[in-house]
Amino acid sequence: MRLTMYTDFSLRVLIYLGTKDPEKLTTIQEISDAYNISKNHLTKVTFELGKAGFIHTVRGRGGGIRLADLPQHINIGTVVRRMEDDFDLVECFNSATNRCPISSICGLRGALGKALNAYLSVLDEYTLEDLMFNREGLREILKT
């Protein structure tokens, strides 16, 4: 299983925000500079994170973003499920577009489905807080 860059960037934004004072706003430009990621990409990511309720966004002059909840309440499995566009590991996972002639008698879908569920179950065991076990080290590297 490979996460999209979109989900990777989403997790990085959350980690960055988790290192900050929860009351202070952070700009997309700050995060862009810290990770050397396009501001345009991060704008799209933060918009979706805001729609999903993971971050609060404040528009206008003096605006910015911050976590919508404490890091220990933001579940990584939930974030990944929300930010990934699909989990169709192989063609037969999507019944609308499946054209594989052996899918009705093949065991691959079941095996990969079980693997995907295990993958997501492991992510469900982690919160944003767990990913930031070295908060001081993160602050130093990200210059937050």
C-alpha positions in Angstrom: 0.0 0.0 0.0 1.3 3.4 -0.9 -0.2 6.6 0.3 -0.6 9.5 -2.2 1.5 12.6 -1.8 -1.7 14.4 -0.9 -2.1 12.2 2.2 1.6 12.5 3.0 1.4 16.3 2.9 -1.8 16.2 5.0 0.0 14.2 7.7 3.0 16.6 7.5 0.7 19.6 7.9 -0.9 18.0 11.0 2.5 17.2 12.5 3.7 20.7 11.9 0.6 22.2 13.5 1.0 19.7 16.4 4.4 21.2 17.3 3.0 24.7 17.5 1.2 26.5 20.4 -2.5 25.4 19.9 -3.7 28.9 20.3 -1.5 30.5 17.6 -2.2 30.5 13.9 0.3 29.2 11.4 0.4 30.3 7.8 0.6 27.9 4.8 3.7 29.8 3.8 5.4 28.8 7.0 4.6 25.1 6.5 5.7 25.4 2.8 9.0 26.8 3.8 9.6 24.2 6.6 9.0 21.2 4.2 10.0 22.8 1.0 6.6 22.0 -0.5 4.7 24.0 -3.0 2.4 26.5 -1.3 -0.3 25.7 -4.0 -0.3 22.0 -3.0 -0.5 22.9 0.6 -3.4 25.3 0.0 -5.4 22.4 -1.5 -4.4 20.1 1.3 -5.3 22.5 4.1 -8.6 23.3 2.4 -9.5 19.6 2.6 -8.2 19.2 6.1 -10.4 22.1 7.1 -13.5 20.5 5.4 -12.8 17.3 7.2 -12.6 19.1 10.6 -9.0 18.3 11.4 -7.9 21.9 11.3 -9.5 25.3 11.9 -8.9 27.9 9.2 -9.1 31.7 9.7 -9.3 33.7 6.5 -8.1 37.2 5.9 -5.3 39.4 7.2 -3.8 37.8 10.2 -5.4 34.5 9.4 -3.9 31.1 9.3 -4.6 27.5 10.5 -4.3 25.5 13.6 -5.4 22.0 14.8 -9.1 21.7 15.5 -8.5 19.2 18.3 -5.7 18.0 20.6 -3.1 15.8 18.9 -4.1 12.8 21.1 -7.6 13.0 19.7 -6.6 13.0 16.0 -6.6 9.4 14.8 -4.1 8.6 11.9 -6.3 5.9 10.4 -9.2 8.4 10.2 -7.0 11.0 8.6 -5.7 8.5 6.0 -9.2 7.2 5.2 -10.4 10.8 4.7 -7.5 12.1 2.6 -7.0 9.1 0.3 -9.1 9.2 -2.8 -9.6 5.5 -3.0 -8.2 2.2 -1.7 -8.7 0.2 -5.0 -5.5 -1.8 -4.7 -6.3 -3.8 -7.8 -9.0 -3.5 -10.5 -11.4 -5.9 -8.9 -11.8 -3.7 -5.8 -14.0 -1.4 -7.9 -17.1 -3.3 -9.1 -18.1 -0.4 -11.5 -14.9 -0.6 -13.5 -13.8 -4.2 -13.0 -13.1 -6.1 -16.2 -10.9 -8.8 -14.8 -12.3 -12.1 -16.2 -11.1 -14.2 -13.2 -12.3 -11.9 -10.3 -15.3 -14.1 -9.5 -13.1 -17.1 -8.7 -9.8 -15.5 -7.7 -8.6 -15.2 -4.2 -6.4 -12.1 -4.8 -9.2 -9.7 -3.9 -9.8 -11.4 -0.5 -6.1 -11.6 0.3 -5.5 -7.9 -0.6 -8.7 -6.8 1.2 -7.5 -8.5 4.3 -4.1 -6.9 4.0 -5.6 -3.5 3.5 -7.8 -3.9 6.6 -4.8 -4.9 8.6 -2.9 -1.8 7.3 -5.7 0.5 8.3 -6.1 -1.2 11.6 -2.5 -0.5 12.5 -2.9 3.1 11.6 -6.0 3.2 13.8 -3.8 2.4 16.7 -1.9 5.8 16.4 -2.8 9.3 17.1 -1.1 12.5 15.9 0.4 12.7 19.4 2.1 9.3 18.9 3.8 10.5 15.7 5.2 13.5 17.6 7.0 11.6 20.4 10.1 13.8 19.8 8.3 17.1 19.7 11.4 19.1 20.6 13.4 17.4 17.8 10.6 18.2 15.3 10.5 21.8 16.4 14.2 22.1 15.9 14.2 20.6 12.4 11.0 22.4 11.3 12.1 25.6 13.0 8.7 26.1 14.6 
